[in-house]
Amino acid sequence: MKTDKEIEKYKSEGLLKDVSMGDDMVGFLIDRMDDVVSIDDSEIFPAPPHLDEVEEALIEGVIKQGEELIILLDVTALLEKVMDACESA
């Protein structure tokens, strides 16, 4: 999975050595953002089974905007995955 490869790369570069759970603040570095949209829960659908770029466990759902699918990440699951990788470092 792409996510696992990225986490391994960060681990090998020593970028996750000081990461720990607790009262730390978390931030995200966004390399590109196209738009901000407001949606209702009724507009969130399950992810199609053939999404292979993102690990399925990290997807909260998708929304359809025109002909595009927008993936909604499960931030908690993503952070847990990173923390698990840090603990095994």
C-alpha positions as MATLAB code, in Angstrom:
seq = 'MKTDKEIEKYKSEGLLKDVSMGDDMVGFLIDRMDDVVSIDDSEIFPAPPHLDEVEEALIEGVIKQGEELIILLDVTALLEKVMDACESA';
ca = [
       0.000    0.000    0.000;
       1.159    3.508   -0.742;
       0.550    4.616    2.857;
       2.778    1.861    4.263;
       5.595    2.796    1.866;
       5.345    6.461    2.857;
       5.432    5.628    6.574;
       8.449    3.353    6.063;
      10.222    6.149    4.157;
       9.605    8.602    7.003;
      10.769    6.011    9.556;
      13.974    5.320    7.626;
      14.689    9.053    7.477;
      14.239    9.329   11.249;
      11.257   11.649   10.942;
       9.034    9.606   13.264;
      11.493    8.996   16.108;
      10.078   11.654   18.455;
       6.395   10.987   17.763;
       4.285    9.810   20.693;
       0.667    9.672   21.783;
      -0.486   11.897   24.580;
      -1.084   15.591   24.841;
       0.871   16.430   21.683;
      -0.714   18.685   19.124;
      -1.039   17.279   15.626;
      -0.831   19.178   12.383;
      -1.018   18.218    8.759;
       1.088   19.592    5.963;
      -1.155   19.891    2.930;
       0.711   19.954   -0.365;
      -2.337   20.816   -2.455;
      -5.916   21.799   -1.777;
      -8.383   22.379   -4.563;
     -11.477   23.495   -2.724;
     -13.348   23.458    0.570;
     -16.896   22.116    0.478;
     -19.658   21.726    3.042;
     -21.557   18.461    2.873;
     -24.336   16.695    4.737;
     -23.850   13.199    6.164;
     -26.392   11.977    3.608;
     -23.912   12.887    0.836;
     -21.221   10.505    2.144;
     -21.191    7.099    0.461;
     -19.126    3.957    1.073;
     -15.905    3.839   -0.916;
     -15.931    1.738   -4.079;
     -14.091   -1.568   -3.546;
     -11.547   -0.941   -6.310;
      -9.738    2.078   -4.825;
      -6.161    0.829   -4.821;
      -4.198    4.036   -4.171;
      -5.433    4.454   -0.606;
      -5.717    1.727    2.011;
      -9.418    0.967    2.495;
      -9.214    1.095    6.298;
      -8.176    4.746    6.057;
     -11.216    5.806    4.044;
     -14.257    7.113    5.884;
     -16.255    7.416    2.684;
     -16.522    9.290   -0.588;
     -18.632   12.111   -1.901;
     -19.538   12.653   -5.502;
     -19.071   16.123   -6.913;
     -20.030   16.216  -10.555;
     -18.134   13.367  -12.198;
     -15.432   13.278   -9.490;
     -15.196   11.175   -6.342;
     -13.649   12.910   -3.351;
     -12.099   10.578   -0.775;
     -12.777   11.388    2.881;
      -9.922   10.130    5.038;
     -10.496    8.692    8.485;
      -8.013   10.910   10.325;
      -8.157    8.823   13.509;
      -7.313    5.620   11.617;
      -4.488    7.382    9.786;
      -2.968    8.691   13.034;
      -3.291    5.252   14.663;
      -1.436    3.717   11.705;
       1.362    6.261   12.009;
       1.561    5.765   15.781;
       1.734    1.969   15.377;
       4.635    2.438   12.965;
       6.372    4.769   15.426;
       6.038    2.299   18.290;
       7.629   -0.453   16.214;
      10.576    1.794   15.239;
];
